[in-house]
């Protein structure tokens, strides 16, 4: 059981190390661009899943 917890989410210090590695690799100027791109991708994914759910719901209503 303890080994499962060791593989879990990073703690506070680990997040700081991850953040420093990201800044070193990408630079401080590129991080906002990466975050914007990630946000747009997540938004497009949510919109696509919402459209698919609506199509499924409409298809179910027309069959009744």
Residue pairs with C-beta under 8 A, 6 or more apart in sequence:
10 18
22 31
23 31
26 34
